[in-house]
Amino acid sequence: MGADPHRVVVLVYDGVKMLDVAGPAEVFGEANLLGAQYRIAVVSTTGADVTSSVGIRIAVDGSAATQPDPGTFLMPGATVYPRAAVTRDLAEGARDLATRSGRVAVAFISSAG
């Protein structure tokens, strides 16, 4: 990779699946061991920490709006949707990051528990 690291931004929210956050982060971390230069930022819409689907708190690196343009934007899944409506701030945060990103990956958002 070039001199600048490739920025990966993961947008988390209350009810997010831990595996959908940790799994991709581990993949990018392993790629770094092989010479890649990925920098991962975990963000929420407000910059506040969130709680995963299993009740584990996830600390974030800031808000979606304050992040520099990501090279890759990851939207992890959850089981809260489609049982609950997607909040306006989550939809807007995801749209903003997706628009500013070089590539986007979205996890399947399941209604299965």
Backbone torsions as a table, in degrees:
resi	resn	phi	psi	omega
1	MET	NA	167.0	-179.8
2	GLY	-71.4	-171.9	-177.5
3	ALA	-68.2	-34.0	-179.7
4	ASP	-88.2	136.0	178.2
5	PRO	-68.8	152.2	176.3
6	HIS	-81.8	118.6	-178.0
7	ARG	-81.6	127.3	176.0
8	VAL	-115.5	123.7	-179.9
9	VAL	-115.7	127.5	178.4
10	VAL	-110.8	121.0	179.3
11	LEU	-92.8	114.7	-179.3
12	VAL	-108.0	161.7	-175.9
13	TYR	-158.5	162.9	179.5
14	ASP	-57.9	129.0	179.4
15	GLY	94.6	-0.1	-179.7
16	VAL	-63.0	148.0	177.6
17	LYS	-77.6	124.8	179.6
18	MET	-56.4	-42.2	-178.3
19	LEU	-61.4	-35.0	179.7
20	ASP	-72.4	-17.8	175.6
21	VAL	-93.3	-51.7	-174.7
22	ALA	-70.7	-38.6	-177.4
23	GLY	-58.1	-57.2	178.6
24	PRO	-61.9	-37.0	178.7
25	ALA	-61.0	-40.9	177.6
26	GLU	-63.5	-40.0	179.2
27	VAL	-61.6	-47.4	178.9
28	PHE	-65.5	-37.2	176.7
29	GLY	-62.6	-42.3	177.2
30	GLU	-65.3	-39.1	177.4
31	ALA	-61.4	-36.4	177.5
32	ASN	-62.1	-34.1	178.0
33	LEU	-65.8	-21.3	-179.8
34	LEU	-100.4	11.5	174.5
35	GLY	110.1	-8.0	177.5
36	ALA	-70.1	166.3	179.4
37	GLN	-130.7	75.4	176.8
38	TYR	-99.7	139.1	173.3
39	ARG	-121.4	120.6	-174.5
40	ILE	-102.3	132.3	173.3
41	ALA	-122.2	131.3	175.1
42	VAL	-104.0	123.3	-175.6
43	VAL	-129.8	160.0	171.5
44	SER	-122.3	173.5	-178.3
45	THR	-67.3	-32.9	-176.4
46	THR	-103.3	-13.6	-173.6
47	GLY	91.5	-0.8	178.0
48	ALA	-89.1	149.1	175.5
49	ASP	-59.7	157.0	-179.9
50	VAL	-124.8	171.2	177.7
51	THR	-117.3	127.9	-177.7
52	SER	-72.5	175.7	-180.0
53	SER	-63.6	-21.5	178.9
54	VAL	-102.8	10.4	175.3
55	GLY	87.8	6.0	178.4
56	ILE	-86.3	131.5	179.5
57	ARG	-74.9	137.3	177.4
58	ILE	-113.8	118.0	176.7
59	ALA	-77.3	141.5	-178.8
60	VAL	-114.8	163.3	-179.0
61	ASP	-95.6	6.0	-179.5
62	GLY	141.1	-166.6	-178.8
63	SER	-96.7	157.6	178.9
64	ALA	-59.0	-41.5	-174.8
65	ALA	-67.1	-26.1	-175.7
66	THR	-93.1	-0.8	-178.7
67	GLN	-78.6	140.6	169.8
68	PRO	-61.8	162.0	-179.9
69	ASP	-55.6	124.0	179.5
70	PRO	-81.2	149.7	170.8
71	GLY	-73.8	-36.4	178.4
72	THR	-134.9	135.0	175.4
73	PHE	-115.3	127.1	177.9
74	LEU	-112.7	129.0	175.9
75	MET	-113.4	100.6	-178.9
76	PRO	-73.3	162.4	-176.8
77	GLY	-92.4	179.3	-180.0
78	ALA	-159.8	164.3	175.1
79	THR	-97.0	-4.1	-179.7
80	VAL	-73.0	-21.5	179.0
81	TYR	-107.5	137.1	13.6
82	PRO	-95.4	13.7	179.4
83	ARG	-63.4	-31.7	178.3
84	ALA	-118.0	152.4	177.8
85	ALA	-70.6	142.1	174.2
86	VAL	-68.7	131.2	-178.1
87	THR	-70.0	152.7	-179.4
88	ARG	-59.8	-44.0	-178.2
89	ASP	-65.4	-34.9	177.4
90	LEU	-68.3	-44.6	178.7
91	ALA	-61.9	-43.2	-179.9
92	GLU	-69.1	-39.8	178.0
93	GLY	-63.6	-43.1	178.7
94	ALA	-65.2	-43.4	179.7
95	ARG	-62.2	-43.1	179.6
96	ASP	-61.8	-48.8	-179.4
97	LEU	-65.1	-40.5	179.8
98	ALA	-63.3	-40.5	-179.9
99	THR	-64.9	-34.3	-177.0
100	ARG	-90.9	-1.3	-174.1
101	SER	-97.5	152.0	174.7
102	GLY	-74.0	-33.2	176.8
103	ARG	-148.0	154.4	-175.0
104	VAL	-131.9	137.6	173.4
105	ALA	-130.1	129.4	-179.3
106	VAL	-120.3	127.6	176.6
107	ALA	-77.8	152.5	175.5
108	PHE	-63.2	127.2	178.3
109	ILE	-96.5	109.8	-169.0
110	SER	-101.2	151.3	172.2
111	SER	-97.0	-2.9	178.1
112	ALA	-78.0	145.5	-178.3
113	GLY	-102.6	NA	NA
